């Protein structure tokens, strides 16, 4: 099978490695020769490391390398059965790319976008045959992260959706199916992990280190929200939040925080710039958290209940199944457990009371309780029996 990847950045090169490891012939296209060279050199280093760790054999490394073609010539995508675009999150640029691709590929070629939050239907509108356009959202780093979101648009044919699921499963990935809704599953459901943490900080309830400590030590999360935003990049995380906020017609649940905007404007992007919420310069020390159990529990409960509420609304609006939502948060963002399983453990009544208390305190629509949770509370239901 021939697969073409548009974009040779971290995501594009990672997806290419996944496809080649599965035995696909892979073409990596980019207009930037320096980026192509960097991707090629990075692949060589990664494969050498995998051989050194005995995860693959030298022969397998050679085969994966041989299956890659790096090119500045878009015509080399001809003959592909699947093309995955992984470029800048700009709708107009993506639409132009898809229009150009459609002129070069066969009628049976599937055209996919790796966008994390943009409308698949909008991207598909650039094509004459919209039924073959779909979203295939990998997580970074693609070779290591098991989850892939599959997002059919309203125009995507059922046969294309089925085919793509088979292909991505064949590449050894865990797939979840989501409606073409801003943020899909993970980037929608996970917004309160960042947004509510920022809100708690901006209110002066706790500092970055204390909030991170509460979520890790009391909640079992692998990284705190501020550590994770620094890892992702504050520019990237802010743009996704802004995109989801605008796409949901300025719903206050997804409102971006000025703190993150200012860090992005200052170039404090996190680890990649050497400074973000924390200072990563050599010799700098991470600030100590206030390890107060009562305060930590208050922080955890507030963020967790907002996450559960967002997951419940995602289920309420039929964006994805409860199984796929729980799978997405555990495999896509490494939450310690599924949010619906967590809700059953702490009790729907506890979640609803926390949300009701927040709403009564702030009188903001941000804290409205999902109708699904209200109905479940009234009927005494759980997510899992």
PEVENSUL-V756966 format. One record per run of one state. SS is the DSSP state (~ for helix, > for strand, _ for the rest). FROM is the first residue (numbers start at 0). LEN is the number of residues. Records with the same first field share a line. If there is no record, write none. Layout:
BEGIN
SS = FROM-LEN, FROM-LEN
END
This chain:
BEGIN
_ = 0-1, 6-3, 21-3, 29-3, 52-5, 66-1, 71-2, 77-4, 85-5, 102-7, 113-6, 124-5, 138-8, 152-5, 170-3, 177-8, 189-1, 202-5, 218-6, 232-1, 247-4, 254-3, 266-3, 273-1, 275-3, 279-13, 316-5, 332-6, 346-1, 362-2, 367-3, 379-6
> = 1-5, 24-5, 67-4, 81-4, 109-4, 132-6, 146-6, 173-4, 269-1, 274-1, 278-1
~ = 9-12, 32-20, 57-9, 73-4, 90-12, 119-5, 129-3, 157-13, 185-4, 190-12, 207-11, 224-8, 233-14, 251-3, 257-9, 270-3, 292-24, 321-11, 338-8, 347-15, 364-3, 370-9
END
